[in-house]
């Protein structure tokens, strides 16, 4: 098993962590679940930003593109 450490959280935070966890989860599992959710959210946000930039680029440079039906 990995080395463990102790972190201090308020009782309110502890109670919120309990709500997030599933039956049998320890706090480490709950925190890992939160980290995965955060990373997933960040990844989706990054993709959204890229899509917005791509649309902006296309709109600003529309005349440089050829419609596939015109080929």
ZILINJO-V433124 format. One record per pair of residues at least 12 apart in sequence whose ideal C-beta (glycine too) atoms are under 6 Angstrom apart, sorted by the first residue. I is the first residue (numbers start at 1). GAP is how many residues later the second one is. Records with the same first field share a line. If there is no record, write none. Layout:
BEGIN
I=GAP  GAP
END
This chain:
BEGIN
17=13
END
